[in-house]
Amino acid sequence: MLARSALVARRAAPAQSVLGQSRNMATLKEIQMRLKSVTNISKITASMKMIASTKTTRAQRSMNVARVYGKTSSELATQAEVQKAEAANELLITVSSDKGLCGGIHSSLSRQSRKYLAEHPEASLVVLGDKAKVQLQRSYPGNIKCTFSQIGSSIPTFDETCVIASTILNDKDISFDNAKLMYNRFVSAIAFETDAIEFYPISQILEAPNFKAYEYQEDVLENLNEFLFANSMHWALVEGHAAEMAAKRTAMENATKNAGDMISRLTLQYNRGRQAVITNELIDIITGASAL
């Protein structure tokens, strides 16, 4: 009985060894495949980081020009001391884009827009970009009057902005007295802030205390107001584009760094598993040689 039990145990031992080997080999193959896929992802994110860095530099140059004109338009309302009309129709314009992979830049914009709509539930909403549209459509679908897509693939031009501004001003379903443009303001290459630009109607500008100090003609006031609206929107679009490119560069840099850390861990795990397989094979060879 003892001899038979020892013989059965000896026959079962190689089978268990082979099973452990096959399991280790399968695990090593899975780790190797995962390591290859993470390496490919790391190459893609590194390339996207380089592209975003180039786009950020160009976007900053355009932003610096648009910022000068935009601040000049806002300075007119500040110097004239234009006051917001009471019990007026409010319009919120959320300036976003269609692109992703840029951190929480769109979520921050949507969060501030929802906060404003919670305070002004009757306000109309115009969304520029599909990212903010998807997020705001869940909470305030009835407030959305108009949306624009295909924005953010390149640096916005003033001609594109004029088309968007004319569409909003000529839309019969959109009537407003005061407008607020919600956008992401570029602070640095690693930081942005959600800010807003106020737009006032021509009636409020004429009633401003200090506006009479300016010399103007009656027939050009309407054109001036439309130009100020397009100018402010162009500033918000270009500034938001620069902030988005900077955020994308930071996101791709972090993704590349995380992929490098994962590659190091997977390489260490693969080497340990490979050493364990080699050790088991050596133990089997030595055991067999000792038995002979």
Secondary structure, DSSP 8 states (H G I E B T S, - for coil): -HHHHHHHHHHHHHHHHHHHHHHHHHHHHHHHHHHHHHHHHHHHHHHHHHHHHHHHHHHHHHHHHHHHHHHHHHHHHHHHT----TT--EEEEEE--S---STTHHHHHHHHHHHHHHH-TT-EEEEESHHHHHHHHHH-TTTEEEEE-S-SSS---HHHHHHHHHHHHH-TT---SEEEEEEEEEEETTEEEEEEEEE--HHHHHT-TTGGGS---GGGHHHHHHHHHHHHHHHHHHHHHHHHHHHHHHHHHHHHHHHHHHHHHHHHHHHHHHHHHHHHHHHHHHHHHHH-
